[in-house]
């Protein structure tokens, strides 16, 4: 299989990206690996208040609520 191929049509891929962005909105647990601070954000482009960019991102929607 070609590494550049995608299982999505361009329109489907764009819809998938939009759906993922909605799911991530205020739903990404961020954990700083330097100071252990945790917070919730909407993107994986966060920097900690301590200045570290060593952030672990966990999309909360991937885990069931029960």
ABEGO torsion letter per residue (X at the ends): XBAABBABBAAAAAAAAAAAAAAABGABBBBBAAAGBBBBBABAABBBAAGBABBBBBBAAABBAX
